[in-house]
């Protein structure tokens, strides 16, 4: 079987697309990553003593001609850039709790996830190491601990509140964040940007191809022929 016979097409270099591509490539599966954006946006983050002291986000693109029923004055903006929303996000990376995978079955069996929390733990750990997470390495109710690079704790005044919350079955802790190092200057809108943190890892592999300016119009799938995606009409802008 040739590489092209088992090649996977991943659409978008945002966090989900980039990490999925990395998992596939590390398993020896060739990947072509299609990304609509052509140019990486500029930004800036300056951190000192564990705090963001300056942050400049990239521009939000052009207004779109949509109307919001709730508030007609709402502005709709979109931008197609490498890295997707990881150019703009806050960096919050909490794990799902074990209960999240089966709680829905109280309504109906079809709402139970086909995987469990334990199935995903190894993948959580791999991704969190890439994200460089700051947080508390201790489980609290409904929030399993992340694999943290930099430990952060609640302020002293909140620790008493956390103890009381725990005594009645609730959790209170710092939110795990992909914040980066306590002291840092980075030329992007956030510390973690999937295009600068993960795509370079992918580009080291001979099994990876990146196409910028590749806007996917539609995907066609024929379940009767059982061949997955048969056509992927795409426009490429140079």
C-alpha positions, 0 to 999 in steps of 0.5 A: 500500500502506498502512502497516498492510499492511507493519507489523511486529509486534515482541515484547519491548523487550529488546536484540534486539527494540528494535534490530530495531525501530529497524532497521525504522523507519529503513528506513521500515517501520512497527513496533508493539512489544508489551511485557509490562511495564507499569512501568520498574524502578528501579536505580542505577549509579555509575561513577568512573574507569572502575569501577562503585563502586555498582550496585543491580539491580531486583528479580527478581519472584516465585518460580515453582513449578518444580522443577530436576532437578539441584538441587530447591532452585533458585529460579525467578524471572521478571519482565516489565519494559520493557528485558528482560534489559538491566536485569540483564546484565553488558554483555558484547558480544563479536562472533562471529568469522568462523569461527563462521559456517562452522565448523559445516559440518565436521559438516554443510552445514546448520550453515553460517550463511546469512550471513557475518561480513562481512555483519554488520559494518555492523550490528555497528558501528551497534549498538556505537555505540548501546551505547557500548562500552569495550574494545580496538580491536584484533583478537585470534584468534577475537575481532574488535575492536568499535567502541569509544567508550572504549579499555581495555587489559590491565593491564601484568602481563597484556600479556606473557601476551597476547603469548605467547598470540598467538605460539601462535595464541590471543587474550587481551584485555579483554572488550568491555563496554557500560559507559558513560562512565568517570564516570557516575550512571544510574538503572537497573541497567545503563548500557545499557538498551534501553528507555531508550537505544533506545525513546526513539529509536523514539518520535520516529518517526511509524511507531512504536507502543509498547504496554505491558502487551501480553502475547502469548498465541500467534502463528498462522501459515499457510504455505499462505496465505503471509500471515505472522502471521494472528492475534496474540491478545494481552491488554492490562493497564491 
